Amino acid sequence: MDRIADTDTESFLIHEARILDERRWEDWLALFADDGWYWVPIEEGQKDPKQTVSLMYDDRRLLETRVRRLAAGKLHAQSPISRTTRTVANVTVENEDKGKTIVRSKFQMIEYRRDKQRLFGGTQWHSLSAIDGGFRINWKKVELVNCDSMMDGLSVPF
């Protein structure tokens, strides 16, 4: 099996960040595999999203619900809508096995809403499968540096 080039995976992650910043929710959902999931743990070193509370844990069905609500503009937590900008860096391919590539990267996201700016940062992990010259996200885990601190509502994906 050929190793996926770091530049390809980095380009994919930058593309995902742009889609999120542009609030192209349906396009973001389309990046996920049919059984894909998205997870933001609430504590450092959390191993399993199903054994304890998480800041966000969306299986495919909940991802679809989140995207539908964000796209419709009917989330109270998104009135007014957040403006965001994301930076992705330090992208490394950590493992390749059975057609899946585990990619680790660092990120920062600035969110501006209701005259307040919030800064989020941490490590994001993606499990990617190469499909038709591109990638699909099998799962995405976002480890926030401040995951265990008090947070106002989170509704925008990282």
N, C-alpha and C positions, 0 to 999 in steps of 0.2 A: 504494500500500500504506500502511495506517495504521501509524504508529509505536507500538510497544508502550509503554505508560506505565511510567515508572520504579516507580510504586507497585505495579503488577501484578507486575513482575519481582521487586521486593523482597519482596513477600508470598510469592511462590513460593519464593525462596531461604530465607526464614525457615521456611516449611513444610518444606522439605527438611531444614533443620537440626533441626527438632523431631522429624521421623521418625527421623533418625539418633540423636539423644539418647535417644529412646524405644526404640531397638533394634528398630524395625519394618523389618527388613531386606527382606522381600518387597515392602513398600510402597515402599521406596527404589528397589529394582530396577524396579518398575513405572513409575517416573518417567522411565526411560531409553527411548529409541527402540530398536527391535529391533536396530539396528546401532550402538548407542551404546557409548562407551568412557569410561574413567576413568583419569587419569594424574597421577602425582606425580613430577616430575623430580628427579633427584639432584644436578643442578648448575644454578646460576643461568644463565638464558639458553638453556637446552637447547631446541633447536628440534624434535627428532623423537624420539619414544619408541622407535622401532625401530632407531636408529643407535647407541645406547649403553644402558647399564644405567639403570634408573629405580628409585626407591623403591617405586613401584607402577605397573603398567601393565596394566589389565584391558580386553580387548575384551569383547564381550557374553558370550561363552562363559565367560571367566574371571570376569566379574562374577557370573554365575549360580553358579559354583562357590564364590566367596567368600561370597555370600549364603547358599547352602545350608549351608556349614560354620559360619558365624556363627549361623544360625538353629538348627542342630542342637546347638549348644553343645559341639562336639567338637574345638575348636581348643585345643591345648595352650597356645598363646600367649594364650588367653582363658579361662584357668582360674586364678583367678576372673575373672569377666566385668568388663570395664572399665565404669566409669560416666563419662559425659561430659556436658559442657555446652558449647554453641556459641553464639557471637555473630556476627551478620552485620551489616556496616555499609558505608557509602560505596558503595552500589549505583549503577552507572551503565550505561546502554546505550551501548556503544561503536560498534556497527555493526549495520545491518539490511540484508540482501541476500538476495534469492531465498527469502523466507519464513523465513529464519533470523536470529535476533537474538543478537549476541555481548554478553554481560553480564559486567562486571568488578565484583568486590566484595572487601572486606577481611573477614577472619574471624579469630577466636580460638577455640581449642578447648582446654578443660581436660579431661584424662583422669586419672581416679583408679583405681588398681589396685595391689594388694599394698602398701598403706600408703604409696604414692608418688603424687605428683601431678606431671603433666607439662603444660607449656604449649606449645601450637603456635600459630603465627600466620602470616599471609601473605596472598597474593592468590589468589582463585579466579576462574577464567574458566569461563563456561558458554556453550555454543551451544544455544539454545532454539528450538523450533518451536512455534507456536501450534496447538493441536489441541483441538477440542471445548470451547472456552471455558477451556482450561487450557494447560499447556505440557508438552513432552517434552524431555528432555535428549538432545541429539545427542552431545555430549561435555562432559566436565568436566576441567579442568586445575587442579591445586592447586600453587601455587608457595610452598613453605615458606620463611620467612625464613632458617632454618637448615638448608636442604636438604642442604648439603654437610658437615654436622657428624656426629659419631658418633651413631648412634641405636640404642636398644634396639629390639627387634622392633616392627614396625608391622603391625597386623592390622585395626584399626578404621578405616573410611574417614573422611576429613575432611569 
